[in-house]
């Protein structure tokens, strides 16, 4: 994952996405900066943001993704630690 100053949230449910034109949430498994954890990071299309959620399980991460988001297939070019993409 990127080396930026993170703003850790409890959940993206109820998060104000008003300044984000095209919100995308990438879910990572065991990234180098959070070993043994699952991390959901908010992007504005391809622009990384500093908003993240860190949990112990994938199920906990999925509970933090708003129901209006849909899971998309990951790309072969994605970082290998990316498990899921939500839009």
C-alpha positions in Angstrom: 0.0 0.0 0.0 1.0 3.6 -0.3 3.0 5.4 2.3 0.7 8.3 3.2 -0.7 9.7 6.4 -3.8 7.7 7.0 -7.1 8.8 8.6 -8.5 5.6 10.1 -12.3 5.4 10.3 -14.6 2.9 12.0 -16.8 2.5 8.9 -17.6 3.9 5.6 -21.3 3.5 6.4 -22.6 7.0 7.1 -19.4 8.5 5.7 -20.0 11.8 3.8 -18.7 11.1 0.2 -19.7 14.6 -1.0 -16.2 15.7 -2.0 -15.5 12.3 -3.7 -16.6 12.3 -7.3 -16.4 8.6 -8.0 -15.9 6.7 -4.7 -14.2 3.3 -4.9 -13.2 1.1 -2.0 -10.3 -1.3 -2.4 -10.1 -4.1 0.1 -6.6 -5.4 0.9 -5.5 -8.6 2.7 -2.3 -8.5 4.7 -0.8 -5.4 3.2 2.9 -4.6 4.1 1.9 -1.6 6.3 -0.8 -3.6 8.2 0.5 -7.2 8.4 -2.2 -9.8 9.3 -5.0 -7.3 8.8 -7.7 -6.4 6.3 -7.7 -2.8 5.1 -10.4 -1.0 3.1 -9.0 2.2 1.4 -11.2 4.9 -0.2 -10.2 6.1 -3.7 -11.7 8.9 -5.8 -11.6 6.9 -9.1 -7.9 6.3 -9.4 -6.8 9.0 -6.9 -5.8 7.6 -3.5 -7.3 9.2 -0.4 -6.0 8.9 3.2 -9.3 7.3 4.5 -9.0 3.7 5.6 -10.6 1.1 7.8 -8.5 -1.6 9.4 -10.1 -4.9 10.7 -9.1 -8.4 11.6 -11.5 -10.2 9.2 -12.9 -9.7 5.7 -16.4 -10.1 7.2 -15.8 -7.1 9.5 -14.5 -5.0 6.5 -17.6 -5.9 4.4 -19.9 -4.7 7.3 -18.2 -1.3 6.9 -19.0 -0.9 3.2 -22.3 1.0 2.4 -25.0 -1.2 1.0 -25.2 1.1 -2.1 -21.8 -0.2 -3.2 -21.4 -3.2 -5.5 -18.5 -5.6 -5.6 -16.6 -5.4 -8.9 -14.2 -8.0 -10.4 -10.5 -7.1 -9.6 -8.2 -6.5 -12.5 -5.1 -8.6 -13.2 -3.1 -5.4 -13.0 -4.2 -4.8 -9.4 -1.8 -5.1 -6.5 -1.8 -8.8 -5.5 -2.9 -7.9 -1.9 -6.2 -6.4 -3.3 -9.0 -8.9 -2.7 -12.1 -6.8 -3.7 -13.1 -3.5 -5.3 -16.4 -1.8 -4.4 -18.1 1.0 -6.3 
